[in-house]
Amino acid sequence: MLQLIRENAQGIVIWVIVGFIILGLSSFILSSYLGGNVKTYVAKVNDTEISDRQFRIAFNNRQAQLQQQLGENFSRFFNESMLRNSVITGLVNNELLSQLAYDAGFRVGPDQVQKELAKVALFQDENGRFSNQKFASFVEQYGYSVKGYALEESQRLANKQLLDGISNSALILRSDLTEYQKLNRQQRNVGLLTINKSEIAKALSVSDEEVKAYFESHTADFMTDEQVKVDYLEFSLKSLADEQEIDITEVEDFYEKNKGRYTISGEREASHILIKLDEKTDDKAALAKLAVIQAKINSGASFADLAKENSDDKFSAKKGGKFGRVNQEQGGNQAFNNALFALQNEGDVSNPVRSEFGYHLIKLDKIYPGKVKPFDEVKEALERELKGQKAERIFYEGQSKLENLTYQYQDSLEPAAEEIGIKIKTSPLFSRRGGAQIFRNQEVLKEAFSEEVLQESLNSPMIKLSDDHVIVLRLKEHKPAKPKTFEQVKSLVENKLKQEKAAQLVAELATAKLEKLNAGTKADELVDAKKITWQDYGFISRQAKDDEVKSKDDKSAKQTIRAEARRAAFSMQSPTAEKPSIHSLTAGNGDGLLIVLHEVRDNPKAEEASVTEAMHKQLSQTIGAAESESVVNFMRSKSDVDINTTLNEAQ
């Protein structure tokens, strides 16, 4: 179709048509804006908009997580539409929780945020301490500002407090737990009559006439796969980075210019005495207390003893006021940090310092000077970074050229290959079901079998396998689907006929044997060599590990009942004293299963206390999670939530 337009895009008529299209589009866009119907948000929750930028950051972060988890399988299983919907749902639910948490009065202060961030391994230096530099680098990489990320973390913690409150309030009565355990640990005395489909199929025979007749009436079921072979241009940032050459002098120069990045900041160990401000102690009173303490310190009194006696920070007071090591870049109590790093010598004590907690006297216990990592230690990382920087410039320029040139020259990949300096590759044959590596990607398969590529022999659009990996392809060879010959599929058809006949016989036998069991015939009397087998499993539990242990002399001691029969056994009605309960089902492999349930009993073994407590905790968590989800669903039902489907589809 596109080729047809290109070939006939001449003369006054086509330009008149194009003119009308442009005018129509312009009118539509203008009327939309003037009418005020244009939505620039991805979603709106009550009066709060979720912006496209918020969505993009969340989407890209989730996509990166999936790439890391799936590795080479990412392109095969990635579904952009499903991920987009999942991310939007998550953002909406999170905003609903944020609004509920705010209305309920949940707040998280900067110190609590700092403590949480300090626990994150990605933000720690080699000594396991929070690095402001690593934190800033990380948040910038993922499209945040330091303040923006801290604000989101504060909201996340507030939401977590709310959810924890809901979850931890889940109530499990001991009587309910006892009944649940009793039901969960219940045991059932069962036997299994199995009608083996594979053994029945072995004994069957089909004539050549039957096979031929089946083939001729089911020709469409025996077709070869339609296949294509494509030429393609593959362009990736990783392969470009691997190809780059970096001179050692470039690395050394980069190191000298960026030494600050490889400098481990100095730290200081401190002690403090805190006088808190409250209704009884105002600024004047706090400073008066510290003046007395200062005078004692100047007279030679022990700072540690005075901290134990006077500090309102009871945790550090027990240790003589020991506050621990502090990095000057570390966030949190900045006034405290500034005063500590203003002290010159170990043993110096500051003047009173005002913070949000009260007034401090700070003693410098020890100085840990900063240091610069040696060049040899960071050389390899610097080389990788420089290669990546060079490759990025080449990649983004080349990607634009690839897209433009393969569109401009729709009948060839060569102009783009020559301009960018990459080789045209050729795929093996693959079908619509996919091939190896990138030819499992659903977007690649869609384009390879599209009308433009398959019928019109045009280049495909540029396909993004990821943000830094793209390809363009065009058809090299096409093998249409065609009927297979009888000789090719004869054995397949013969086996198919046997399986169909065997399935029918299994169903008939199951019905007949069920009738006999219900009439009172014992199950072991229905055995027929390998075709129909009987196994008495005794008392089984919901899980194989909890089954009744049989004697070592019993040949069936190591055997466990098949999983589908176990599940069915615990859904059956209890038997009567006069008659067992019997249930029939077809197994996944086609076997007929007749389950005979003789008795139901409570587990005779007492449950260990530790197991009971673990089960109580698990049930509480499960119910708590369900209640948390119910709260979100309730909030959503009572809120005005608008998903901008137009913008989402356009993306």
C-alpha positions as CSV (number, residue, x, y, z in Angstrom):
1,M,0.0,0.0,0.0
2,L,2.8,2.5,0.9
3,Q,4.6,1.5,-2.3
4,L,1.4,2.2,-4.3
5,I,1.2,5.7,-2.8
6,R,4.8,6.4,-3.6
7,E,4.5,5.3,-7.2
8,N,1.4,7.4,-7.8
9,A,2.3,10.5,-5.7
10,Q,2.4,12.8,-8.7
11,G,0.2,15.5,-10.2
12,I,-2.3,18.0,-8.9
13,V,-4.9,15.5,-7.7
14,I,-2.6,13.9,-5.1
15,W,-1.5,17.2,-3.7
16,V,-5.1,18.4,-3.4
17,I,-5.8,15.2,-1.4
18,V,-2.7,15.8,0.8
19,G,-3.9,19.4,1.3
20,F,-7.2,18.3,2.6
21,I,-5.6,15.9,4.9
22,I,-3.3,18.6,6.4
23,L,-6.2,21.0,6.7
24,G,-8.3,18.3,8.4
25,L,-5.5,17.5,10.9
26,S,-4.9,21.1,11.6
27,S,-8.5,21.8,12.3
28,F,-8.8,18.8,14.6
29,I,-5.7,19.8,16.6
30,L,-6.8,23.4,16.8
31,S,-10.3,22.6,17.9
32,S,-9.0,20.2,20.5
33,Y,-6.8,22.8,22.1
34,L,-9.5,25.6,21.9
35,G,-12.1,23.3,23.3
36,G,-9.9,22.6,26.3
37,N,-10.2,18.8,25.9
38,V,-6.5,18.1,25.6
39,K,-5.2,16.0,28.6
40,T,-1.5,16.3,29.2
41,Y,-1.4,13.9,32.1
42,V,-1.1,10.1,32.1
43,A,-3.6,9.8,34.9
44,K,-5.5,11.9,37.3
45,V,-6.4,10.9,40.9
46,N,-8.9,13.2,42.4
47,D,-7.2,16.6,41.9
48,T,-3.6,15.2,41.5
49,E,-2.2,14.6,38.1
50,I,0.4,11.9,37.3
51,S,2.6,13.5,34.7
52,D,4.1,11.9,31.6
53,R,7.5,12.5,33.2
54,Q,6.6,10.5,36.3
55,F,5.3,7.7,34.1
56,R,8.4,7.7,31.9
57,I,10.7,7.5,34.9
58,A,8.7,4.6,36.5
59,F,8.3,2.8,33.1
60,N,12.0,3.1,32.3
61,N,13.0,1.9,35.8
62,R,10.7,-1.1,35.7
63,Q,11.9,-1.9,32.2
64,A,15.5,-1.8,33.3
65,Q,14.6,-4.1,36.2
66,L,13.0,-6.6,33.9
67,Q,16.0,-6.5,31.5
68,Q,18.3,-7.3,34.4
69,Q,16.0,-10.2,35.6
70,L,15.3,-11.7,32.2
71,G,18.7,-11.1,30.5
72,E,18.7,-12.5,27.0
73,N,15.0,-13.6,27.3
74,F,13.9,-10.0,27.8
75,S,13.2,-9.3,24.1
76,R,11.2,-12.6,23.9
77,F,8.9,-12.0,26.8
78,F,8.7,-8.2,27.0
79,N,5.2,-6.8,26.4
80,E,5.2,-3.0,26.3
81,S,1.4,-2.7,26.5
82,M,1.2,-4.9,29.6
83,L,4.1,-3.1,31.3
84,R,2.6,0.3,30.5
85,N,-0.8,-0.7,32.1
86,S,1.0,-2.3,35.1
87,V,3.1,0.9,35.7
88,I,0.0,3.2,35.4
89,T,-1.9,1.0,37.8
90,G,1.0,1.1,40.3
91,L,1.3,4.9,40.1
92,V,-2.5,5.4,40.6
93,N,-2.6,3.0,43.6
94,N,0.5,4.7,45.1
95,E,-1.1,8.1,44.7
96,L,-4.3,6.8,46.3
97,L,-2.3,5.6,49.3
98,S,-0.4,8.9,49.5
99,Q,-3.6,10.8,49.7
100,L,-5.0,8.5,52.4
101,A,-1.8,8.6,54.4
102,Y,-1.7,12.4,54.2
103,D,-5.3,12.8,55.3
104,A,-4.6,10.3,58.1
105,G,-1.8,12.5,59.4
106,F,1.2,10.3,58.5
107,R,4.4,12.3,58.1
108,V,8.1,11.3,57.8
109,G,10.9,13.7,58.8
110,P,14.2,14.2,57.0
111,D,16.2,12.3,59.6
112,Q,14.1,9.2,59.2
113,V,14.5,9.4,55.4
114,Q,18.3,9.8,55.8
115,K,18.4,6.7,58.1
116,E,16.5,4.6,55.5
117,L,18.7,5.9,52.6
118,A,21.8,5.0,54.6
119,K,20.7,1.4,54.7
120,V,20.7,1.1,50.9
121,A,23.8,-0.7,49.6
122,L,23.9,1.3,46.4
123,F,24.4,4.5,48.3
124,Q,27.2,3.1,50.5
125,D,31.0,3.4,50.1
126,E,33.4,0.6,50.4
127,N,33.3,0.9,54.2
128,G,29.5,0.5,54.3
129,R,28.8,4.1,55.1
130,F,26.4,6.4,53.2
131,S,28.0,8.3,50.3
132,N,26.3,11.5,49.3
133,Q,28.2,11.3,46.0
134,K,27.0,7.8,45.2
135,F,23.4,8.8,46.1
136,A,23.5,11.9,43.9
137,S,24.9,9.9,41.0
138,F,22.3,7.2,41.3
139,V,19.3,9.5,41.4
140,E,20.6,11.6,38.5
141,Q,21.0,8.4,36.5
142,Y,17.3,7.6,37.0
143,G,16.0,11.0,36.2
144,Y,15.4,12.4,39.7
145,S,16.8,15.4,41.6
146,V,18.2,14.7,45.1
147,K,15.4,16.6,46.7
148,G,12.8,15.0,44.5
149,Y,14.0,11.5,45.3
150,A,14.1,12.3,49.0
151,L,10.6,13.6,48.8
152,E,9.4,10.4,47.1
153,E,11.2,8.3,49.7
154,S,9.5,10.3,52.5
155,Q,6.1,9.6,50.9
156,R,7.0,5.9,50.4
157,L,7.8,5.6,54.1
158,A,4.6,7.3,55.0
159,N,2.7,4.9,52.8
160,K,4.5,2.0,54.3
161,Q,3.6,3.1,57.8
162,L,-0.1,3.2,56.7
163,L,0.1,-0.2,55.1
164,D,2.0,-1.7,58.0
165,G,-0.6,-0.4,60.3
166,I,-3.4,-2.0,58.3
167,S,-1.4,-5.3,57.8
168,N,-0.3,-5.6,61.4
169,S,-3.9,-5.1,62.6
170,A,-5.0,-8.3,61.0
171,L,-6.6,-10.4,63.8
172,I,-6.3,-14.2,63.8
173,L,-8.1,-15.8,66.8
174,R,-6.4,-18.8,68.3
175,S,-9.6,-20.8,67.8
176,D,-9.6,-19.9,64.1
177,L,-5.9,-20.8,63.9
178,T,-6.6,-24.2,65.6
179,E,-9.5,-25.0,63.1
180,Y,-7.3,-23.9,60.2
181,Q,-4.4,-26.1,61.3
182,K,-6.8,-29.0,61.9
183,L,-8.1,-28.7,58.4
184,N,-4.7,-28.0,56.8
185,R,-3.1,-31.0,58.6
186,Q,-6.0,-33.4,57.9
187,Q,-5.1,-36.8,56.5
188,R,-7.0,-39.0,54.1
189,N,-6.7,-42.8,53.5
190,V,-6.8,-43.2,49.7
191,G,-6.1,-45.6,46.9
192,L,-5.7,-44.9,43.2
193,L,-6.9,-47.0,40.3
194,T,-5.0,-45.8,37.2
195,I,-6.0,-46.6,33.6
196,N,-2.8,-46.1,31.7
197,K,-3.4,-44.4,28.4
198,S,0.1,-45.1,27.0
199,E,-0.2,-48.9,27.7
200,I,-3.6,-49.0,26.0
201,A,-2.2,-47.1,23.0
202,K,0.6,-49.6,22.6
203,A,-1.9,-52.4,22.1
204,L,-3.9,-50.6,19.4
205,S,-3.4,-50.8,15.7
206,V,-4.7,-48.7,12.8
207,S,-4.9,-49.7,9.2
208,D,-3.2,-47.8,6.3
209,E,-6.7,-47.0,5.0
210,E,-7.7,-45.3,8.3
211,V,-4.4,-43.3,8.3
212,K,-4.8,-42.2,4.7
213,A,-8.5,-41.2,5.2
214,Y,-7.6,-39.2,8.3
215,F,-4.8,-37.4,6.5
216,E,-7.0,-36.5,3.5
217,S,-9.7,-35.1,5.7
218,H,-7.3,-33.1,7.9
219,T,-4.8,-31.7,5.3
220,A,-4.9,-28.3,6.9
221,D,-3.6,-29.8,10.2
222,F,-0.4,-30.9,8.4
223,M,1.2,-27.8,6.9
224,T,4.8,-26.7,6.9
225,D,5.4,-23.4,8.7
226,E,5.5,-20.2,6.7
227,Q,9.2,-19.0,7.0
228,V,11.2,-16.0,6.1
229,K,14.9,-15.2,5.9
230,V,15.8,-11.5,6.4
231,D,18.8,-9.2,5.9
232,Y,19.1,-6.8,8.8
233,L,21.2,-4.0,10.2
234,E,21.8,-4.4,14.0
235,F,23.1,-1.4,16.0
236,S,23.8,-1.6,19.7
237,L,25.6,0.6,22.2
238,K,27.3,-2.4,23.9
239,S,28.9,-3.6,20.7
240,L,30.0,-0.1,19.8
241,A,31.5,0.3,23.3
242,D,33.4,-2.9,22.9
243,E,34.9,-1.7,19.6
244,Q,36.2,1.6,20.9
245,E,39.9,2.1,21.5
246,I,41.1,4.4,24.3
247,D,44.6,5.7,24.7
248,I,46.1,5.4,28.2
249,T,46.8,9.2,28.2
250,E,43.1,9.8,27.7
251,V,42.4,7.7,30.8
252,E,45.1,9.4,32.9
253,D,43.8,12.9,31.8
254,F,40.2,11.9,32.7
255,Y,41.4,10.7,36.1
256,E,43.2,13.9,36.9
257,K,40.2,16.1,35.8
258,N,37.8,14.0,37.9
259,K,39.8,13.1,41.0
260,G,37.0,14.5,43.1
261,R,34.8,11.5,42.0
262,Y,37.4,9.1,43.4
263,T,38.1,11.0,46.7
264,I,36.9,9.3,49.8
265,S,35.8,12.1,52.1
266,G,37.3,12.6,55.5
267,E,35.2,11.5,58.5
268,R,35.2,12.4,62.2
269,E,34.3,10.5,65.3
270,A,32.3,12.6,67.8
271,S,30.6,12.6,71.2
272,H,27.9,15.0,72.3
273,I,25.7,16.2,75.1
274,L,22.2,17.1,74.1
275,I,19.7,19.3,76.0
276,K,16.3,18.9,74.4
277,L,13.9,21.8,74.1
278,D,10.4,21.2,75.5
279,E,7.6,22.8,77.5
280,K,9.9,23.0,80.6
281,T,13.1,23.8,78.8
282,D,13.3,26.8,76.5
283,D,16.4,28.2,74.7
284,K,17.5,30.3,77.7
285,A,17.2,27.4,80.1
286,A,19.0,25.0,77.7
287,L,21.9,27.4,77.2
288,A,22.2,27.9,81.0
289,K,22.5,24.2,81.6
290,L,25.2,23.9,78.9
291,A,27.1,26.9,80.4
292,V,27.4,25.0,83.7
293,I,28.5,21.8,81.8
294,Q,31.1,23.8,79.8
295,A,32.5,25.3,82.9
296,K,33.0,21.8,84.4
297,I,34.7,20.6,81.1
298,N,37.0,23.6,81.2
299,S,37.9,22.7,84.8
300,G,39.0,19.2,83.7
301,A,35.8,17.2,84.2
302,S,35.3,14.1,82.0
303,F,33.1,14.8,79.0
304,A,31.9,11.2,79.0
305,D,30.9,11.4,82.7
306,L,29.0,14.6,82.1
307,A,27.3,13.2,79.1
308,K,26.1,10.2,81.1
309,E,24.7,12.5,83.8
310,N,23.2,15.3,81.7
311,S,22.6,14.3,78.0
312,D,19.0,13.9,76.9
313,D,20.1,11.6,74.2
314,K,19.8,8.5,76.4
315,F,21.1,6.1,73.8
316,S,24.5,7.8,73.4
317,A,24.6,8.9,77.0
318,K,25.0,5.3,78.1
319,K,28.2,5.3,76.0
320,G,29.5,8.5,77.4
321,G,28.0,10.6,74.6
322,K,29.6,8.6,71.8
323,F,27.8,9.6,68.6
324,G,29.9,7.6,66.1
325,R,31.6,8.5,62.8
326,V,30.2,11.3,60.7
327,N,30.8,12.1,57.0
328,Q,30.6,15.8,56.3
329,E,28.6,15.2,53.1
330,Q,26.1,13.0,55.0
331,G,22.6,14.6,55.1
332,G,20.5,14.9,58.2
333,N,21.6,17.3,61.0
334,Q,23.7,19.7,59.0
335,A,24.2,22.2,61.8
336,F,25.7,19.4,63.9
337,N,28.0,18.4,61.0
338,N,29.1,21.9,60.3
339,A,30.1,22.5,63.9
340,L,31.9,19.2,64.2
341,F,34.0,19.8,61.1
342,A,34.8,23.3,62.2
343,L,36.8,21.9,65.2
344,Q,40.5,21.7,64.5
345,N,42.0,19.2,67.0
346,E,41.0,15.9,68.5
347,G,39.6,16.6,72.0
348,D,38.2,20.1,71.1
349,V,34.7,20.9,72.3
350,S,32.3,23.2,70.4
351,N,30.2,26.0,71.7
352,P,26.5,25.2,72.0
353,V,25.0,24.3,68.7
354,R,21.3,24.6,67.9
355,S,19.6,21.9,65.9
356,E,16.0,20.7,65.5
357,F,16.5,18.4,68.5
358,G,17.8,21.0,70.9
359,Y,21.3,22.3,71.9
360,H,24.5,20.2,71.7
361,L,28.0,20.4,73.0
362,I,30.1,18.4,70.5
363,K,33.5,16.9,71.2
364,L,35.8,15.8,68.4
365,D,37.2,12.4,69.4
366,K,39.1,11.4,66.3
367,I,39.9,12.6,62.7
368,Y,39.9,10.2,59.8
369,P,41.5,12.0,56.8
370,G,40.2,11.6,53.3
371,K,42.1,10.0,50.5
372,V,42.1,9.6,46.7
373,K,41.8,6.2,45.2
374,P,45.0,5.4,43.2
375,F,44.8,5.4,39.4
376,D,45.5,1.6,39.0
377,E,42.5,0.9,41.2
378,V,40.0,2.8,39.0
379,K,41.8,2.4,35.6
380,E,39.5,-0.3,34.2
381,A,36.4,1.4,35.3
382,L,37.6,4.7,33.7
383,E,38.3,2.9,30.4
384,R,34.8,1.4,30.3
385,E,33.3,4.8,31.1
386,L,35.3,6.5,28.3
387,K,34.5,3.8,25.8
388,G,30.8,4.1,26.8
389,Q,30.9,7.9,26.3
390,K,32.5,7.6,22.9
391,A,30.0,4.9,21.9
392,E,27.0,6.9,23.1
393,R,27.9,9.8,20.7
394,I,28.3,7.4,17.8
395,F,25.2,5.4,18.7
396,Y,22.7,8.2,18.9
397,E,24.0,9.9,15.8
398,G,24.1,6.5,14.0
399,Q,20.7,5.6,15.2
400,S,19.2,8.7,13.6
401,K,21.0,8.1,10.4
402,L,19.9,4.4,10.4
403,E,16.2,5.4,10.8
404,N,16.4,8.2,8.1
405,L,18.4,6.3,5.5
406,T,16.5,3.1,5.7
407,Y,13.3,5.1,5.3
408,Q,14.7,7.2,2.4
409,Y,16.0,4.2,0.6
410,Q,13.2,1.8,1.2
411,D,14.4,-0.9,-1.2
412,S,17.9,-1.4,0.2
413,L,19.9,-1.5,3.4
414,E,23.2,-0.7,1.7
415,P,23.1,3.1,1.9
416,A,22.6,3.0,5.6
417,A,25.2,0.3,6.1
418,E,27.8,2.2,4.2
419,E,27.1,5.6,5.8
420,I,27.2,4.2,9.4
421,G,29.9,1.6,8.8
422,I,28.1,-1.6,9.8
423,K,27.7,-4.9,8.0
424,I,24.4,-6.3,6.7
425,K,23.7,-9.6,8.5
426,T,21.4,-12.4,7.3
427,S,19.2,-14.4,9.6
428,P,18.4,-18.1,9.4
429,L,14.9,-19.1,8.3
430,F,12.3,-18.6,11.0
431,S,8.6,-18.9,11.3
432,R,5.9,-16.7,12.9
433,R,6.5,-18.7,16.1
434,G,10.0,-17.2,16.3
435,G,13.6,-18.2,15.8
436,A,16.8,-17.8,17.8
437,Q,17.8,-14.7,19.8
438,I,16.4,-11.4,18.5
439,F,14.1,-13.3,16.2
440,R,12.0,-14.4,19.2
441,N,11.1,-10.7,19.8
442,Q,7.4,-10.2,19.1
443,E,8.0,-6.8,17.5
444,V,10.6,-8.2,15.2
445,L,8.2,-11.1,14.2
446,K,5.4,-8.6,13.6
447,E,7.5,-6.5,11.3
448,A,9.1,-9.5,9.5
449,F,5.7,-10.8,8.5
450,S,4.1,-7.4,7.9
451,E,2.5,-6.4,4.6
452,E,5.3,-3.8,3.9
453,V,8.1,-6.3,4.4
454,L,6.6,-9.5,3.2
455,Q,4.4,-8.3,0.3
456,E,5.9,-5.0,-0.8
457,S,9.6,-5.9,-0.1
458,L,10.2,-2.6,1.8
459,N,12.6,-2.0,4.7
460,S,10.9,-2.4,8.1
461,P,10.7,0.6,10.4
462,M,13.5,0.8,12.9
463,I,12.7,-1.7,15.7
464,K,13.8,-0.9,19.3
465,L,14.9,-4.1,21.1
466,S,15.8,-1.8,24.0
467,D,16.8,1.8,24.5
468,D,20.3,1.1,23.2
469,H,19.7,-1.8,20.8
470,V,17.9,-1.4,17.4
471,I,17.6,-3.2,14.1
472,V,16.1,-2.6,10.7
473,L,15.3,-5.6,8.4
474,R,14.1,-6.5,4.9
475,L,13.0,-9.7,3.3
476,K,15.6,-11.9,1.7
477,E,13.6,-15.1,1.2
478,H,10.0,-16.2,1.7
479,K,8.8,-19.8,2.0
480,P,5.0,-20.0,2.1
481,A,3.3,-22.6,4.1
482,K,2.4,-25.7,2.1
483,P,0.8,-29.1,2.7
484,K,3.2,-31.9,3.9
485,T,3.2,-35.1,1.9
486,F,1.5,-38.2,3.2
487,E,4.9,-39.9,3.6
488,Q,6.2,-37.0,5.7
489,V,3.4,-37.3,8.3
490,K,2.3,-40.9,8.0
491,S,3.8,-42.0,11.4
492,L,2.5,-38.8,13.0
493,V,-1.0,-39.4,11.8
494,E,-0.8,-43.0,12.9
495,N,0.2,-42.0,16.4
496,K,-2.5,-39.3,16.5
497,L,-5.1,-41.8,15.5
498,K,-3.9,-44.2,18.2
499,Q,-3.9,-41.5,20.8
500,E,-7.5,-40.5,19.9
501,K,-8.7,-44.1,20.1
502,A,-6.8,-44.6,23.3
503,A,-8.4,-41.5,24.9
504,Q,-11.8,-42.9,23.9
505,L,-11.1,-46.3,25.4
506,V,-9.7,-44.7,28.6
507,A,-13.0,-42.7,29.0
508,E,-15.1,-45.9,28.4
509,L,-13.0,-48.0,30.8
510,A,-13.2,-45.2,33.5
511,T,-17.0,-45.1,33.3
512,A,-17.2,-48.9,33.5
513,K,-14.8,-49.3,36.4
514,L,-16.5,-46.4,38.3
515,E,-19.8,-48.3,38.0
516,K,-18.2,-51.5,39.4
517,L,-16.6,-49.6,42.3
518,N,-19.9,-48.0,43.2
519,A,-21.5,-51.4,43.0
520,G,-19.1,-52.7,45.7
521,T,-16.4,-54.4,43.6
522,K,-13.0,-54.1,45.3
523,A,-10.5,-52.0,43.4
524,D,-7.7,-54.6,43.4
525,E,-10.1,-57.0,41.5
526,L,-10.2,-54.5,38.5
527,V,-6.4,-54.6,37.9
528,D,-5.4,-55.6,34.3
529,A,-1.6,-56.0,34.2
530,K,0.0,-52.7,33.2
531,K,-3.1,-51.3,31.6
532,I,-5.1,-50.9,34.9
533,T,-3.1,-50.6,38.1
534,W,-4.1,-50.2,41.7
535,Q,-2.1,-48.6,44.5
536,D,-3.2,-48.2,48.2
537,Y,-1.3,-45.2,49.5
538,G,-2.7,-45.3,53.1
539,F,-3.0,-41.9,54.9
540,I,-1.8,-39.0,52.8
541,S,-1.6,-35.3,53.7
542,R,-2.0,-32.2,51.6
543,Q,1.8,-32.1,51.1
544,A,3.9,-35.2,50.3
545,K,6.4,-34.5,53.1
546,D,3.6,-34.9,55.7
547,D,2.4,-38.3,54.4
548,E,2.2,-41.2,56.9
549,V,5.6,-43.0,56.9
550,K,5.2,-46.6,56.0
551,S,7.5,-49.4,57.1
552,K,10.8,-49.9,55.3
553,D,9.7,-53.4,54.2
554,D,6.7,-51.9,52.3
555,K,7.6,-51.7,48.6
556,S,5.3,-48.7,48.3
557,A,7.0,-46.8,51.1
558,K,8.9,-44.5,48.7
559,Q,6.0,-43.9,46.4
560,T,3.8,-40.8,46.6
561,I,0.5,-40.2,45.0
562,R,0.5,-38.0,41.9
563,A,-0.2,-34.4,42.6
564,E,-3.4,-34.0,40.6
565,A,-4.9,-37.0,42.5
566,R,-3.7,-35.6,45.8
567,R,-5.5,-32.3,45.1
568,A,-8.7,-34.1,44.0
569,A,-8.6,-36.3,47.1
570,F,-8.8,-33.3,49.4
571,S,-11.8,-31.9,47.6
572,M,-13.9,-35.1,47.8
573,Q,-16.8,-35.6,50.2
574,S,-16.0,-37.7,53.3
575,P,-16.9,-41.4,53.0
576,T,-19.6,-43.1,55.0
577,A,-19.0,-46.0,57.3
578,E,-20.6,-48.3,54.8
579,K,-19.1,-47.0,51.5
580,P,-16.0,-45.2,50.4
581,S,-16.1,-42.0,48.4
582,I,-15.1,-42.4,44.8
583,H,-14.1,-39.7,42.3
584,S,-13.1,-40.0,38.6
585,L,-10.9,-37.6,36.6
586,T,-8.7,-37.5,33.5
587,A,-5.0,-36.7,34.2
588,G,-3.0,-34.2,32.3
589,N,-1.3,-37.0,30.3
590,G,-4.6,-38.6,29.4
591,D,-4.6,-41.4,32.1
592,G,-7.9,-42.2,33.8
593,L,-7.8,-41.8,37.5
594,L,-10.3,-43.3,40.0
595,I,-9.6,-42.1,43.5
596,V,-11.0,-44.2,46.3
597,L,-11.3,-42.4,49.7
598,H,-11.7,-44.7,52.6
599,E,-11.3,-42.5,55.7
600,V,-10.7,-38.9,56.9
601,R,-8.9,-38.2,60.2
602,D,-7.1,-35.5,62.1
603,N,-3.3,-35.8,62.1
604,P,-2.4,-37.9,65.1
605,K,0.9,-36.1,65.5
606,A,0.9,-32.9,67.6
607,E,2.0,-29.7,65.8
608,E,5.2,-28.2,67.1
609,A,4.8,-24.8,68.8
610,S,7.3,-23.1,66.4
611,V,5.3,-24.4,63.4
612,T,2.1,-23.0,65.0
613,E,3.7,-19.6,65.5
614,A,5.0,-19.6,61.9
615,M,1.6,-20.4,60.6
616,H,0.0,-17.7,62.7
617,K,2.5,-15.2,61.3
618,Q,1.9,-16.4,57.8
619,L,-1.9,-16.2,58.1
620,S,-1.7,-12.7,59.6
621,Q,0.5,-11.5,56.8
622,T,-1.8,-13.1,54.2
623,I,-4.9,-11.5,55.7
624,G,-3.1,-8.2,56.3
625,A,-2.0,-8.1,52.6
626,A,-5.6,-8.9,51.5
627,E,-6.9,-6.1,53.8
628,S,-4.4,-3.6,52.4
629,E,-5.4,-4.5,48.9
630,S,-9.1,-4.0,49.9
631,V,-8.3,-0.6,51.3
632,V,-6.7,0.4,48.0
633,N,-9.6,-1.0,46.0
634,F,-12.1,0.8,48.3
635,M,-10.2,4.1,47.9
636,R,-10.2,3.7,44.1
637,S,-14.0,3.1,44.1
638,K,-14.6,6.2,46.1
639,S,-12.1,8.4,44.2
640,D,-12.2,10.2,40.8
641,V,-9.6,8.3,38.7
642,D,-9.1,9.3,35.1
643,I,-6.7,7.3,32.9
644,N,-5.7,9.2,29.8
645,T,-6.1,6.4,27.3
646,T,-5.5,8.7,24.3
647,L,-2.1,9.7,25.5
648,N,-1.2,6.1,26.6
649,E,-2.1,4.7,23.2
650,A,-0.1,7.4,21.5
651,Q,3.0,6.4,23.5
